[in-house]
Amino acid sequence: MLFLRAFFLVLLVVSAGSFVCYAVTGQERFKHFGLVVLKWTLVAAFGFFGVLILDRIG
């Protein structure tokens, strides 16, 4: 559980760092990478919390 929380936090920091790099340099590749990382982080988080909810119900 702690590993997954740390993993999500690291992914969010990577995404935020990518957006900062985009703001500083203006290169689209940083924005694209940040959006891809953020999207998959949210997908994984929703899946993780969905499993926790289903575990509580069942």
Secondary structure, DSSP 8 states (H G I E B T S, - for coil): -HHHHHHHHHHHHHHHHHHHHHHHH--HHHHHHHHHHHHHHHHHHHHHHHHHHHHHH-
